[in-house]
Amino acid sequence: MTIIPAIDIINGKCVRLTKGDYAQQKVYNENPVEVAKQFVDAGLQRVHIVDLDGAKAGKIVNLAVLEAIASATSLVIDYGGGIKNINDVGSIFNAGASIATIGSLAVKHPELLEEWLMEFGADKFLIGADVLEEKIKIGGWLEDGGIDIFSFIGKMIGLGVINIFCTDISKDGAMEGPSINLYKQIKEYHPEINLIASGGVTTMDDVIELKTIGCSGAIIGKAIYEGNISLQQLLSIN
């Protein structure tokens, strides 16, 4: 199981939202590069960077933060938020990302995603499924995607994508535990995917349970920043 710490960016700063609400944000560090270096020092190898400004604006906003983290660390970076065209994909790869995280666009314009998969390869993409009551949400979690999680994943598999992370918005940043039952259902419907859990991971017991039910990874944010889970503890899972 791969542990993937999260760095969410607003105005160039490392923040966390509660339940996807931009009005409920807390700044944890003015310098995301410092945070990324802490992950490296602890022995972690990957990071999940979300350009929250980009997700809201519909265009990449914090490319400079990606470049700075990629230059300063050896982390495998997946980056998302505001990626809208093939030039954007190329830009984040040139800036140091290894993987492009695609959410809203995969829902609204799967034909574009298909072009990108043909150009760069499916292993260069991580598809984000943001869910509220089993329904996909898009546009920084502000719009209804018009499809349920199970059908959406089925469509992604049809395009050849098996690396998918699912965030239960109702759990994200709430420190109430992850959506174990939802992830179990997803694995039952689509056992062939590499499912990465995101949202609500609060304790090491949560991490162990996610591993037990077959998740291939876990994205962890607030629990790290609030000190509920130490980086050293996470190494025992990796």
URSUL-V836699 format. One record per residue. SS is DSSP state (@ for helix, = for strand, . for the rest). PHI is phi as a letter, one per 20 degrees, with the letter a starting at -180 (999 if undefined). Layout:
BEGIN
ss phi
SS PHI
SS PHI
END
This chain:
BEGIN
ss phi
. 999
= e
= e
= c
= f
= d
= c
= e
= d
= c
. l
. m
= d
= e
= c
= c
= e
= d
. l
. m
= e
= f
= f
= d
= d
= c
= e
= d
= b
. f
. c
@ g
@ f
@ g
@ f
@ f
@ f
@ f
@ f
@ f
@ f
. e
. n
. f
. c
= c
= b
= d
= d
= d
= e
@ f
@ f
@ f
@ f
@ f
@ e
. m
. b
. f
. d
. d
@ f
@ f
@ f
@ g
@ g
@ f
@ f
@ f
@ f
@ e
. c
. d
. f
= f
= d
= d
= c
= b
. o
. n
. f
. c
. b
@ f
@ f
@ f
@ f
@ f
@ f
@ f
@ f
@ f
@ e
. p
. f
. e
= c
= e
= e
= c
. d
@ g
@ f
@ f
@ e
@ e
. c
@ f
@ f
@ f
@ g
@ f
@ f
@ f
@ f
@ f
@ f
@ d
. o
@ f
@ f
@ e
= c
= c
= e
= e
= d
= e
= c
= c
. l
. m
= d
= f
= d
= c
. m
. m
. m
. e
= c
= e
= e
= m
= b
= e
@ g
@ f
@ f
@ f
@ f
@ g
@ f
@ f
@ f
@ f
. e
. n
. e
. c
= e
= c
= d
= c
= d
= e
. g
. f
. d
. f
. m
. e
. l
. c
. n
. e
. e
@ g
@ f
@ f
@ f
@ f
@ f
@ f
@ f
@ f
@ f
. c
. f
. f
. e
= e
= e
= d
= e
= b
. o
. n
. f
. c
. c
@ f
@ g
@ f
@ f
@ f
@ f
@ f
@ f
@ f
. e
. o
. f
. e
= a
= b
= e
= c
. c
@ g
@ f
@ f
@ f
. e
. n
. f
. c
. e
@ f
@ f
@ f
@ f
@ f
. f
. e
. g
END
